[in-house]
Amino acid sequence: MNFDVLEELLAASLIRNLRLPVKETPLLFTEGSIHNKELRLKLTEFLFEKLEAPSIFLCKDSVLSSFACGRSTAIVLDSGAEFTTATPIHDGYALQKCTLRNNIAGNKMTELLFNWLTTEKSLEVKPRFTFKRKFTNVDGVENFTVTPIEVKNCDPAYYKYSQT
């Protein structure tokens, strides 16, 4: 982690934009369920020594998610773009040794679904910007018609990105 960039980011957001007196304000930071202990130590050292924060609290995002649901004991599934994490929470503490991480997540699921639609079902997946929908309501029955739009000068990479 580049702490020079972090220092500039915190200075821009906390000090210049929010005009927060960092030397007088306790800070709350969240971290992922699977973390790097060395980076955590560097972060706390940085916050105390460089920013002179009076106090900090580091908490796992899965613990905060369980608290947000009104539970101190839970299993939190966090599925992002690259990986999915399952974290057991007991009495407000993440059980680090029981946390599981799997590389099947949003990007992989999107890729599998796209391939299934195009190969198995032989469907053409079109980006949203290549057609126009018009809704009509006839005798209380809602219908819509789809009209193709001619797209010129669209980068093939953007077209592919928009399909998925």
C-alpha positions, 0 to 999 in steps of 0.5 A: 500500500502506498501511504503517500497516496493514502496521506494525500487522499485523507488530507483531501477528503478529511481535512480540505473537503470535510474540514475535519479537525483530525487531531481532535477526532476519533477515526473508524476504519474498516478492513476486509475479513481477510487482512494483512497484519503488517498493513494493519500495523503500518496503517495504525502507525501512520494514523497516529504518527503522521495524522496525529489522530487521538484514537482509531478503531479498526473493524472488519466490514463483515462485523459491521454488516452483522451489526447493521442487521441487528445481529452480533452473531451471524454468517456474513457472505460478501460477494464482490466482483472477484471473490466471495468471502464467508465470515462467521461472526460470534458475539461481535468478533469475526472468527478469522480462522473459519473465514473462507474465500472463494474465487467464484463471484460476480465477474465469473458468474456473469461470464458463465451466464453470458456463455450459457445464453449465447452458446446453449440458448443461442441468444444474442445479448445486446447492450442497452444502448443498441435499442429503445423501449417504448411502453404502452398501456392498452386497457390496463395491460402494459406492453412494450415495443423494442426498436433497434438503434443504429450505433456508429463508431462504437469501440468493440471493447466497449460493446463487449463490456456493455453486453455483460 
